[in-house]
């Protein structure tokens, strides 16, 4: 799997490929959210797999907690939010990236 596999492609007037940035939706607090303390060594991608069965949704947890990339090791002493309304978040993501 390459770094830009999920990035949309666009072509400029010269026919050259250009990458289109991925936009992420705002993730407001929800009653469905869970607040947890990660285990030592947990990463965003592993937490996404644990809660959503999809490691590629690491960005949901990152955006909700204002964190970095998918391989970021989480601090076990810092509580993080796991958004629960995942279907709404994905729908908003797809809408702004059409």
ZIHU-V282998 format. One record per residue. N is the residue number from 1. RES is the residue in one letter. SS is DSSP state (2 for helix, 1 for strand, 0 for the rest). OMEGA is omega in radians with two decimals (NA if undefined). D_CENTER is the distance of its C-alpha to the mean C-alpha in Angstrom with 2 decimals. Layout:
n=N res=RES ss=SS omega=OMEGA d_center=D_CENTER
n=N res=RES ss=SS omega=OMEGA d_center=D_CENTER
//
This chain:
n=1 res=X ss=0 omega=-3.13 d_center=16.93
n=2 res=X ss=0 omega=-3.10 d_center=16.88
n=3 res=X ss=0 omega=-3.05 d_center=14.53
n=4 res=X ss=0 omega=-3.11 d_center=14.87
n=5 res=X ss=0 omega=-3.10 d_center=15.16
n=6 res=X ss=0 omega=-3.13 d_center=12.49
n=7 res=X ss=0 omega=3.14 d_center=13.65
n=8 res=X ss=0 omega=3.10 d_center=16.20
n=9 res=X ss=1 omega=3.11 d_center=19.72
n=10 res=X ss=1 omega=3.12 d_center=22.41
n=11 res=X ss=1 omega=3.12 d_center=26.02
n=12 res=X ss=0 omega=-3.08 d_center=28.06
n=13 res=X ss=0 omega=3.12 d_center=31.77
n=14 res=X ss=0 omega=-3.13 d_center=32.89
n=15 res=X ss=0 omega=3.14 d_center=30.91
n=16 res=X ss=0 omega=3.10 d_center=28.58
n=17 res=X ss=1 omega=3.01 d_center=24.95
n=18 res=X ss=1 omega=-3.14 d_center=22.50
n=19 res=X ss=1 omega=3.10 d_center=18.73
n=20 res=X ss=0 omega=-3.11 d_center=16.97
n=21 res=X ss=0 omega=3.07 d_center=14.11
n=22 res=X ss=0 omega=3.12 d_center=10.75
n=23 res=X ss=0 omega=-3.12 d_center=10.54
n=24 res=X ss=0 omega=-3.12 d_center=7.83
n=25 res=X ss=0 omega=3.01 d_center=9.70
n=26 res=X ss=0 omega=-3.10 d_center=11.09
n=27 res=X ss=0 omega=-3.13 d_center=10.40
n=28 res=X ss=0 omega=3.07 d_center=13.98
n=29 res=X ss=0 omega=-3.14 d_center=15.49
n=30 res=X ss=0 omega=3.08 d_center=16.65
n=31 res=X ss=0 omega=-3.13 d_center=19.42
n=32 res=X ss=0 omega=-3.11 d_center=17.26
n=33 res=X ss=0 omega=3.03 d_center=15.03
n=34 res=X ss=1 omega=3.07 d_center=15.97
n=35 res=X ss=1 omega=-3.05 d_center=16.67
n=36 res=X ss=1 omega=2.94 d_center=17.18
n=37 res=X ss=1 omega=-3.12 d_center=18.38
n=38 res=X ss=0 omega=3.05 d_center=16.75
n=39 res=X ss=0 omega=3.11 d_center=19.33
n=40 res=X ss=0 omega=3.12 d_center=20.49
n=41 res=X ss=0 omega=3.09 d_center=18.49
n=42 res=X ss=0 omega=3.09 d_center=15.27
n=43 res=X ss=1 omega=3.13 d_center=12.13
n=44 res=X ss=2 omega=-3.11 d_center=8.42
n=45 res=X ss=2 omega=3.13 d_center=8.58
n=46 res=X ss=2 omega=3.09 d_center=11.80
n=47 res=X ss=2 omega=3.10 d_center=10.83
n=48 res=X ss=2 omega=3.11 d_center=8.26
n=49 res=X ss=2 omega=-3.12 d_center=11.32
n=50 res=X ss=2 omega=-3.05 d_center=13.67
n=51 res=X ss=2 omega=-3.07 d_center=12.47
n=52 res=X ss=2 omega=-3.05 d_center=11.08
n=53 res=X ss=0 omega=-3.12 d_center=13.04
n=54 res=X ss=0 omega=-3.11 d_center=10.30
n=55 res=X ss=2 omega=-3.12 d_center=8.92
n=56 res=X ss=2 omega=3.10 d_center=6.93
n=57 res=X ss=2 omega=3.10 d_center=4.48
n=58 res=X ss=2 omega=-3.08 d_center=3.96
n=59 res=X ss=2 omega=3.12 d_center=1.20
n=60 res=X ss=2 omega=-3.14 d_center=3.37
n=61 res=X ss=2 omega=3.13 d_center=5.76
n=62 res=X ss=2 omega=-3.12 d_center=5.71
n=63 res=X ss=2 omega=-3.13 d_center=6.27
n=64 res=X ss=2 omega=-3.08 d_center=8.57
n=65 res=X ss=2 omega=-3.12 d_center=10.34
n=66 res=X ss=0 omega=-3.13 d_center=10.51
n=67 res=X ss=0 omega=-3.08 d_center=9.83
n=68 res=X ss=0 omega=-3.01 d_center=9.66
n=69 res=X ss=0 omega=-3.03 d_center=8.44
n=70 res=X ss=0 omega=-3.11 d_center=7.72
n=71 res=X ss=0 omega=3.12 d_center=11.44
n=72 res=X ss=0 omega=3.09 d_center=11.98
n=73 res=X ss=1 omega=-3.07 d_center=14.60
n=74 res=X ss=0 omega=3.13 d_center=14.45
n=75 res=X ss=0 omega=-3.12 d_center=17.70
n=76 res=X ss=0 omega=3.13 d_center=19.55
n=77 res=X ss=0 omega=-3.10 d_center=21.47
n=78 res=X ss=0 omega=3.12 d_center=18.67
n=79 res=X ss=1 omega=3.08 d_center=17.48
n=80 res=X ss=1 omega=3.14 d_center=13.79
n=81 res=X ss=1 omega=3.04 d_center=12.59
n=82 res=X ss=1 omega=-3.12 d_center=10.98
n=83 res=X ss=0 omega=-3.09 d_center=10.63
n=84 res=X ss=0 omega=-3.09 d_center=13.11
n=85 res=X ss=0 omega=-2.99 d_center=13.21
n=86 res=X ss=2 omega=-3.12 d_center=10.50
n=87 res=X ss=2 omega=3.08 d_center=12.87
n=88 res=X ss=2 omega=3.14 d_center=13.34
n=89 res=X ss=2 omega=-3.14 d_center=9.75
n=90 res=X ss=2 omega=3.10 d_center=9.56
n=91 res=X ss=2 omega=3.10 d_center=13.06
n=92 res=X ss=2 omega=3.10 d_center=12.40
n=93 res=X ss=2 omega=-3.12 d_center=9.75
n=94 res=X ss=2 omega=-3.13 d_center=12.51
n=95 res=X ss=2 omega=-3.10 d_center=15.17
n=96 res=X ss=2 omega=3.14 d_center=14.29
n=97 res=X ss=0 omega=3.10 d_center=13.70
n=98 res=X ss=0 omega=NA d_center=16.96
//
